[in-house]
Amino acid sequence: METTPNPGTTLIDMELYRTFLVIAETSSFTKAAELVGRTPSAVSMQIKKLEGILGVSVFVREGRSVRLSMEGEALLGYARRILMLNEEAVGLFLSPNVEGEVRFGAPSDFGTRFLPTFLSRFARTHPGVNVDVHLDGSPHLNKELKNGDLDLVLFTARPDSELAKGGEIVFTEPLVWAGLENGVAYERDPLPLAVATSGCPWRRAARIALDSVQKPYRISYTSFHSAGQEAALLADLAIAPFPASVVEHPLQVLDERHDLPEIGNYHIIMQRRPRAGKATRAFAEHVIECFREMSHGMSGQAA
């Protein structure tokens, strides 16, 4: 027996479901705005529209963050299933024959910053592709790509580096100094730094910036993963060069008011193995589109 929607039923736009889900996952209207490519005010309007349709509040505001209301918790499962079915349906027709494996490499901090979004969305539209993820430092990832051990690599690089010249720039963002809110680490002399291990472009950029103004510093803490650096910041033992988008409470951006120089931008570079297959090309296009959405969100927020 065929069923059709009741003509009197109000249908919810997919974009409202998507925005609702991103806010639920990030607990932040501001962070969600970056990810969906809208301004925070536009995101707020979307949620007001959703709540108007449903006649209930789906979030409870708690200072600078939000949490799901009881009604929002009930909606969450429906939103995930509806979006998943929609993406699977579209993917069935746009990429019905893409199968195989992509050996994908990225810096270790991408494991929490970007990969959950990349992988979940790609899996829904390309269920026949297996993505084998390798997390490592940018210089080592570059070597693995040249050796043919990886099909597609993302790595971080300064604009004037050799790595930046050899690939496609897919994302650009400012590096900033980060420290604990109301902390005093930035006042110490020499300045204590928490940085990644040798070879990291963020570490090199920070040292170049400090050397340019002849500000004394010392490497106080090193960690392969940015979480190790963040621990030193949260203990107010050091400051660190971080991407602007990841500095959130209880950390703050430190600048000229704290007697610190600008660091400059960094790039995320994509390189592909020569003669990579259809699955690699599909994943590369997907990653580029995700970064394009993030860039649009950041520029919209700045405006």
Helices and strands as residue ranges (DSSP letters): H 14-26, H 29-36, H 40-54, E 59-62, E 65-68, H 70-94, E 100-106, H 110-113, H 115-125, E 129-135, H 138-146, E 152-157, H 162-165, E 168-180, G 185-187, E 191-195, H 201-212, E 217-222, H 226-234, E 240-243, G 244-246, E 251-254, G 256-258, E 264-272, H 278-302
